Amino acid sequence: DRVHELGRLVSELPLANYTLLRALTAHLIRIVQKASTNKMTLRNIGIVFSPSLGIPVGVFSLLMVEFEYIFWVNDSGAPEP
């Protein structure tokens, strides 16, 4: 239910805000994927960016973990309409 509601709220953002949030989140996911090199785990990314963006850590983590669902991404990683 939380993921569905977060997806609904994100989809209601103005296009510019939605695009920026999607691009930032996608970039941060790529950083987390290289955590063995840069030591930036999902937890560390949340600690740094959650306060800066004014998003609670739990919601921010959910945004990153459920990226494909929230931003409607298909199997190839492209956004769905």
Secondary structure as GFF3:
##gff-version 3
##sequence-region A 1 81
A	DSSP	alpha_helix	2	11	.	.	.	ID=ss1
A	DSSP	alpha_helix	15	33	.	.	.	ID=ss2
A	DSSP	alpha_helix	35	38	.	.	.	ID=ss3
A	DSSP	alpha_helix	42	53	.	.	.	ID=ss4
A	DSSP	alpha_helix	57	65	.	.	.	ID=ss5
A	DSSP	alpha_helix	67	70	.	.	.	ID=ss6
###
